[in-house]
Amino acid sequence: MRAIVTISAVLCLFAVVSAAAPWQPSSKDIVSFSVDSAQQGGLSVDRAAFGKILDTYHVVTRQQWLKGYSHVAFHDTTGTVTFSDREAATWLVRLGGLATIAFADGRVIFLALSQPAKI
């Protein structure tokens, strides 16, 4: 009985940790990369620059991404990326240190260069 309780506690802890820490790809995970569009005045994003974003930006919540940072309008760069262990995803890099990675199953990873502000 004690073993079942211990296993249940470990599984619950794993579920909490998994939910709190979404998978964040790194530059080493990029298999293919392309730029779809860059708006006038937007950032020039190539594979190396996107890899640096993956390696240095922080994962934040959707709420933090939307409300905790200043968004610069009309300066987005978008494209697609395929990671070594995931399906292809679309990405967006926004002037001001913000980015998103959206997967076909609906998951979105919100990234920011700086730590999130308290909301």
C-alpha positions in Angstrom: 0.0 0.0 0.0 2.8 2.4 0.9 4.4 1.7 -2.5 1.2 2.6 -4.3 0.9 5.9 -2.4 4.6 6.7 -3.1 4.2 5.9 -6.9 1.0 8.1 -7.0 2.8 11.0 -5.3 5.7 10.8 -7.8 3.3 10.7 -10.7 1.4 13.7 -9.4 4.6 15.6 -8.8 5.7 14.7 -12.4 2.4 16.0 -13.8 2.8 19.3 -11.9 6.4 19.8 -13.0 5.5 19.0 -16.6 2.6 21.4 -16.6 4.7 24.2 -15.0 7.7 23.7 -17.3 6.7 23.5 -21.0 9.1 22.1 -23.4 11.4 24.8 -24.8 13.3 23.9 -27.9 16.9 25.0 -28.4 19.0 25.9 -31.4 20.3 22.3 -31.5 16.7 21.0 -32.1 16.2 22.9 -35.4 16.1 20.6 -38.4 14.7 23.0 -41.0 13.9 26.7 -41.0 12.3 29.2 -43.3 11.2 32.8 -43.3 7.7 33.5 -44.7 7.4 37.2 -44.3 9.1 40.2 -42.7 7.2 43.5 -42.3 8.8 46.8 -43.1 11.2 47.7 -40.3 11.0 44.2 -38.8 13.9 42.1 -37.6 16.1 40.2 -40.1 15.7 36.7 -38.7 17.8 33.8 -40.1 18.4 30.3 -38.7 21.3 31.5 -36.5 19.3 34.4 -35.1 16.3 32.2 -34.4 18.5 29.7 -32.7 19.9 32.5 -30.5 16.3 33.5 -29.6 15.5 29.9 -28.6 18.7 29.7 -26.5 18.3 33.1 -24.7 14.6 34.0 -24.4 12.5 32.9 -21.5 9.2 30.9 -21.6 6.4 33.1 -20.3 2.7 32.6 -20.0 0.2 33.9 -22.6 -1.1 36.4 -20.0 2.5 37.6 -19.3 3.3 37.8 -23.0 0.2 39.9 -23.8 0.0 42.1 -20.7 3.6 42.3 -19.3 5.5 43.6 -22.3 5.4 46.5 -24.8 4.4 45.2 -28.3 5.8 47.1 -31.3 3.1 47.0 -34.0 3.7 46.1 -37.6 7.2 44.8 -37.2 6.7 41.1 -37.1 8.8 38.5 -38.9 7.2 35.0 -39.4 8.2 31.7 -40.7 8.2 27.9 -40.2 10.5 25.6 -38.3 10.8 21.9 -37.8 12.4 20.5 -34.7 14.1 17.2 -34.3 11.4 15.6 -32.1 8.3 17.7 -33.0 6.1 18.5 -36.0 6.6 21.6 -38.0 5.6 24.8 -36.2 5.1 28.4 -37.2 7.1 31.1 -35.5 6.7 34.8 -35.0 9.5 37.2 -33.8 8.3 40.7 -32.7 10.5 43.7 -32.4 11.1 44.4 -28.7 12.2 40.9 -27.6 9.1 38.8 -28.1 8.5 35.6 -30.0 6.0 32.7 -30.3 6.1 29.1 -31.6 2.8 27.6 -32.6 2.3 23.9 -33.2 -0.3 22.2 -35.3 -2.0 20.7 -32.2 -2.7 24.1 -30.8 0.1 24.5 -28.3 1.8 27.8 -28.3 5.1 28.6 -26.6 5.4 32.3 -25.7 8.9 33.7 -25.4 10.4 36.9 -24.1 13.9 38.2 -23.9 13.5 39.6 -20.4 12.0 38.0 -17.3 8.2 38.7 -17.1 6.9 41.7 -15.2 4.7 41.1 -12.3 1.1 41.4 -13.4 
